[in-house]
Amino acid sequence: MGLFDKFKNLVKKKEEILEEKDTLLTYEKGLSKTREDFVSKLNLLGIKYTKVNEEYFEELENILIMADIGVNTVFSFLERLRERVKKENITDTSYLNEVIVDELFIIYVNNESLSDKIHLAKEGPTVILMVGVNGVGKTTTIAKLSHKYILEGKKVFLIAGDTFRAGAVKQLEDWANKTGAMFYGQENADPSGVIFEGLEKARENQADIIFIDTAGRLQNKVNLMKELEKMNRVIERIVPGAPHETLLVIDATTGQNGILQAKSFQEITNITGIVLTKLDGTAKGGIVLAIKESVGIPVKFIGLGEKMEDLQAFDIESYIYGLFKGMIE
């Protein structure tokens, strides 16, 4: 049984479980723009070419690049696809669609042990540092993650480390009030000092999960690097072994610019995971694959809508299902 058949069986099993089915439906709805554009083009390609040939590959290359999978990813993907076509003597384009699903799945997994799960501290609070440029939805993401963990019975504490941007502290405080999270912040204060005091209060209140917001300035990498280094030292001093995660928030609608942001932040601090927001607002959902291929950092959460519940823990199988529904059933 090939990956494609295993995947179809997995989908059927998942759909038998209501909670899993809800997740699949969220992915299906959230990736509809990408799927309608991407899958319809693949299907038309299969109608146009009944046999696999060089012209087919050239058009497929263009479709994949337009889905924002990334040029380098597309080239390596097509190289593997050509090898498999030759090795298995594949000539039927409709069957090749199944192989494409297989190979895109393999691109992401790639026999690596990168975890898409959040690393929770075995003892004491779990500290999650949130980074990303302004305007990507970082504060809203913190709110959605707070909501998620509060529903799971966790005590959540928010610390406003973005102290100088107008309205940033108040915005995070408002979200803390709406979600039921605890909060600490001061405007126009030293960010590391605020984090120090916030962590002390979070420990006093026996918080389980602590989210730390940070400034989104990337114009001066040296200053931001120094600021994040100082924050990390303060965090480690109060909570040994922390931060347990440093999550980079990227707006999916920015496309390849999001990958450039990931590379820039990777140069200045240890990013452990990506949160990809607004994936429902773009037809270029292939950026999930491009980010993994370009920077080697796992996507841990994806935003598939405006509601609190629409921020989903990333699941590669549900993602492939949402991307190819209609082709794999």
Residue pairs with C-beta under 8 A, 6 or more apart in sequence:
1 9
2 98
2 102
3 101
3 102
3 105
3 106
4 98
4 99
4 101
4 102
4 328
7 101
7 102
7 105
7 317
7 320
7 321
7 328
8 328
8 329
10 317
11 24
11 317
11 321
11 328
11 329
14 20
14 21
14 23
14 24
14 317
14 318
15 21
15 24
23 312
23 315
23 318
24 318
24 321
24 322
26 304
26 305
26 309
26 310
26 312
27 304
27 312
27 315
27 318
27 319
27 321
27 322
28 35
28 321
28 322
28 325
29 280
29 304
29 305
30 279
30 280
30 302
30 304
30 305
30 310
30 312
30 322
31 279
31 280
31 285
31 304
31 319
31 322
31 323
32 280
33 280
33 281
33 282
33 283
33 285
34 67
34 279
34 282
34 283
34 284
34 285
34 286
34 323
35 285
35 322
35 323
35 324
35 325
35 326
36 283
37 66
37 67
37 283
38 63
38 67
38 283
38 285
38 286
38 323
39 323
39 324
39 325
39 326
39 327
41 63
41 66
42 60
42 63
42 97
42 100
42 327
43 97
43 327
45 56
45 59
45 60
45 63
45 93
46 93
46 94
46 96
46 97
48 59
49 55
49 56
49 59
49 93
50 92
50 93
51 91
51 92
51 93
52 85
52 90
52 91
52 92
52 93
52 96
56 93
57 78
57 81
57 82
60 78
60 100
61 74
61 78
64 74
64 77
64 78
64 286
65 71
65 74
66 284
67 283
67 284
67 285
67 286
68 255
68 256
68 282
68 284
68 285
68 286
68 287
68 290
69 77
69 286
69 287
69 289
69 290
70 256
70 259
70 286
70 287
70 289
70 290
70 293
70 294
72 293
72 294
73 107
73 289
73 290
73 293
73 294
76 107
76 293
77 103
77 104
77 107
80 103
80 106
81 96
81 99
81 100
81 103
84 90
84 99
84 103
85 96
85 99
88 99
90 96
90 99
97 327
98 328
101 320
101 324
101 327
101 328
104 289
104 320
104 323
105 316
105 320
107 289
107 292
107 293
108 288
108 289
108 292
108 316
108 319
109 316
114 296
114 297
114 298
115 298
116 273
116 298
116 299
116 300
116 313
116 314
116 315
116 316
117 300
117 313
118 126
118 128
118 244
118 245
118 273
118 300
118 313
119 126
119 244
119 245
119 272
120 126
120 244
121 127
121 239
121 241
121 242
121 244
124 203
124 239
125 157
125 202
125 203
125 207
125 208
125 209
125 210
125 239
125 242
126 208
126 209
126 210
126 242
126 244
126 245
127 199
127 210
127 212
127 235
127 239
127 242
127 243
127 244
127 245
128 145
128 209
128 210
128 211
128 212
128 243
128 244
128 245
128 246
128 247
129 212
129 214
129 231
129 232
129 235
129 243
129 245
129 246
129 247
130 138
130 141
130 142
130 211
130 212
130 213
130 214
130 247
130 249
131 138
131 214
131 216
131 228
131 246
131 247
131 248
131 249
131 265
131 269
131 271
132 138
132 216
132 248
132 249
132 250
132 261
132 265
132 275
133 216
133 217
133 218
133 261
134 165
134 216
134 217
135 216
135 251
136 216
136 249
136 250
136 251
136 254
136 277
137 249
137 251
137 277
137 278
137 303
138 213
138 216
138 249
139 168
139 171
139 172
139 175
139 213
140 175
140 277
141 249
141 275
141 277
141 301
141 303
141 311
142 158
142 172
142 175
142 211
142 213
143 175
143 178
143 179
143 308
144 303
144 308
144 310
144 311
145 211
145 301
145 311
146 156
146 158
146 175
146 176
146 179
146 181
146 209
146 211
147 179
147 308
148 308
148 311
149 156
149 208
149 209
150 156
150 179
150 180
150 181
154 208
154 209
155 182
155 205
155 206
155 207
155 208
155 209
156 179
156 180
156 181
156 182
156 207
156 208
156 209
156 210
156 211
157 181
157 182
157 183
157 184
157 198
157 201
157 202
157 205
157 207
157 209
157 210
157 211
158 172
158 173
158 175
158 176
158 181
158 182
158 183
158 184
158 185
158 210
158 211
158 213
159 183
159 184
159 185
159 194
159 195
159 198
159 199
159 202
159 210
159 211
159 212
159 213
160 168
160 169
160 172
160 173
160 183
160 184
160 185
160 186
160 194
160 198
160 213
161 191
161 192
161 194
161 195
161 198
161 212
161 213
161 214
161 215
161 231
162 168
162 169
162 172
162 191
162 213
162 214
162 215
162 216
163 169
163 185
163 186
163 187
163 188
163 189
163 190
163 191
163 194
163 215
164 187
164 188
164 215
165 215
165 216
168 213
169 185
169 186
169 187
170 187
172 183
172 185
172 213
173 183
173 185
175 181
176 182
176 183
177 183
181 211
182 201
182 202
182 205
182 207
184 194
184 197
184 198
184 201
184 202
185 194
185 198
186 194
186 197
191 214
191 215
191 227
191 231
192 227
192 230
192 231
192 233
192 234
195 212
195 231
195 234
195 235
196 234
196 237
196 238
198 210
198 212
199 210
199 234
199 235
199 238
199 239
200 238
202 210
203 238
203 239
210 239
212 231
212 235
212 243
214 227
214 228
214 231
215 224
215 227
217 223
217 224
218 224
218 261
218 264
218 265
221 264
221 267
221 268
224 268
225 268
225 269
228 268
228 269
229 269
232 243
232 269
235 242
235 243
236 242
245 272
245 273
245 300
246 269
246 270
246 271
246 272
246 273
247 271
247 272
247 273
247 274
247 275
247 300
247 301
248 261
248 262
248 265
248 271
248 273
248 274
248 275
248 297
249 274
249 275
249 277
250 258
250 261
250 262
250 274
250 275
250 276
250 277
250 291
251 258
251 277
251 278
252 258
252 276
252 277
252 278
252 279
252 281
252 282
252 284
252 285
252 287
252 302
252 303
253 278
253 281
253 282
254 261
255 282
255 284
255 287
256 287
256 290
258 276
258 287
258 291
259 287
259 290
259 291
259 294
259 295
262 271
262 274
262 291
262 294
262 295
262 297
263 294
263 295
265 271
266 295
266 297
271 295
271 297
272 297
273 297
273 298
273 299
273 300
273 301
274 291
274 297
274 298
274 299
274 300
275 299
275 300
275 301
275 302
275 303
275 311
276 287
276 288
276 291
276 299
276 301
276 302
276 303
276 314
277 302
277 303
277 311
278 303
279 285
279 287
279 288
279 302
279 303
279 304
280 303
280 304
280 305
280 310
285 323
288 299
288 302
288 314
288 319
291 297
291 299
292 298
292 299
298 314
299 314
300 313
300 314
301 311
301 312
301 313
301 314
302 311
302 312
302 314
302 319
303 310
303 311
303 312
304 310
304 311
304 312
312 318
321 328
